[in-house]
Amino acid sequence: MQEHIKSNVQASMQASYELANLSVSQVERLTEMSLAQAKLSAEMAQEQLEALFSIKDPSAAIELFKEQLEASTKSLAGFAATAFELSQEFQAETSAFAESHFDKAHSAATQAIHDNLKHAPEGSEVAVTAVKSAIESSNQAIAQARKTAKQSVAMAQEGLAKLKEHAPKAAVKAPARRKARA
């Protein structure tokens, strides 16, 4: 029994470490993206200031203002879209991580229940059947919840794609996920 507890604690610690690595990696990526956006904003500001000093005509000033406003808006929309994309990716990664660990725990619990049901006293067939039916119902509910969650993610990704259509050139490229540290 003590070995069983020790292995569960070790598995939990390993899972916590893996989740922490996922989280730190996401913070690194968001920081890199924010720095890239800050650099882009500084470059844009410099270009806009240089363009402002070269204006001689009031109508050119109005046109420049429109262009600068449009460029800034596209840049911010691209940044927002990329940040959203990163958060969706992180959510997908953490969901996959959680599903994997849930599946392992669920499988172990189901196996333990089935093993215990094999040793049920005589005359408890109705109770055993009820428990097996409840397990099957819970498995079906879990499968349906996963299907619904995947549909929600797909709808969110469609919305993101539509947002990117309006600012395709402005989006800052999302930094790549780094390998987990050992």
Contacts in CASP RR format, 6 or more apart in sequence:
PFRMAT RR
TARGET T0000
AUTHOR 0000-0000-0000
METHOD contacts of the structure
MODEL  1
MQEHIKSNVQASMQASYELANLSVSQVERLTEMSLAQAKLSAEMAQEQLE
ALFSIKDPSAAIELFKEQLEASTKSLAGFAATAFELSQEFQAETSAFAES
HFDKAHSAATQAIHDNLKHAPEGSEVAVTAVKSAIESSNQAIAQARKTAK
QSVAMAQEGLAKLKEHAPKAAVKAPARRKARA
15 97 0 8 1.000
15 101 0 8 1.000
18 97 0 8 1.000
18 180 0 8 1.000
19 94 0 8 1.000
19 97 0 8 1.000
21 180 0 8 1.000
21 181 0 8 1.000
22 90 0 8 1.000
22 93 0 8 1.000
22 94 0 8 1.000
22 97 0 8 1.000
22 180 0 8 1.000
25 177 0 8 1.000
25 178 0 8 1.000
25 180 0 8 1.000
26 86 0 8 1.000
26 90 0 8 1.000
28 175 0 8 1.000
28 178 0 8 1.000
29 86 0 8 1.000
29 174 0 8 1.000
29 175 0 8 1.000
29 176 0 8 1.000
29 177 0 8 1.000
29 178 0 8 1.000
30 83 0 8 1.000
30 86 0 8 1.000
32 175 0 8 1.000
33 79 0 8 1.000
33 82 0 8 1.000
33 83 0 8 1.000
33 86 0 8 1.000
33 172 0 8 1.000
33 174 0 8 1.000
33 175 0 8 1.000
36 172 0 8 1.000
36 173 0 8 1.000
36 175 0 8 1.000
37 75 0 8 1.000
37 79 0 8 1.000
37 172 0 8 1.000
40 75 0 8 1.000
40 172 0 8 1.000
41 75 0 8 1.000
44 68 0 8 1.000
44 71 0 8 1.000
44 72 0 8 1.000
44 75 0 8 1.000
48 64 0 8 1.000
48 68 0 8 1.000
51 64 0 8 1.000
51 68 0 8 1.000
52 61 0 8 1.000
52 64 0 8 1.000
55 61 0 8 1.000
55 64 0 8 1.000
71 170 0 8 1.000
73 167 0 8 1.000
74 166 0 8 1.000
74 167 0 8 1.000
74 169 0 8 1.000
74 170 0 8 1.000
75 167 0 8 1.000
75 170 0 8 1.000
76 170 0 8 1.000
77 163 0 8 1.000
77 166 0 8 1.000
77 167 0 8 1.000
77 170 0 8 1.000
78 164 0 8 1.000
78 167 0 8 1.000
78 170 0 8 1.000
78 171 0 8 1.000
78 172 0 8 1.000
79 170 0 8 1.000
79 171 0 8 1.000
79 172 0 8 1.000
80 163 0 8 1.000
81 160 0 8 1.000
81 163 0 8 1.000
81 164 0 8 1.000
81 167 0 8 1.000
81 171 0 8 1.000
82 171 0 8 1.000
82 172 0 8 1.000
82 173 0 8 1.000
82 174 0 8 1.000
84 160 0 8 1.000
84 163 0 8 1.000
85 160 0 8 1.000
85 174 0 8 1.000
86 174 0 8 1.000
88 153 0 8 1.000
88 156 0 8 1.000
88 157 0 8 1.000
88 160 0 8 1.000
89 174 0 8 1.000
89 177 0 8 1.000
91 153 0 8 1.000
92 153 0 8 1.000
93 177 0 8 1.000
95 149 0 8 1.000
99 146 0 8 1.000
106 142 0 8 1.000
110 135 0 8 1.000
110 139 0 8 1.000
113 131 0 8 1.000
113 135 0 8 1.000
117 128 0 8 1.000
117 131 0 8 1.000
117 132 0 8 1.000
120 127 0 8 1.000
120 128 0 8 1.000
164 171 0 8 1.000
END
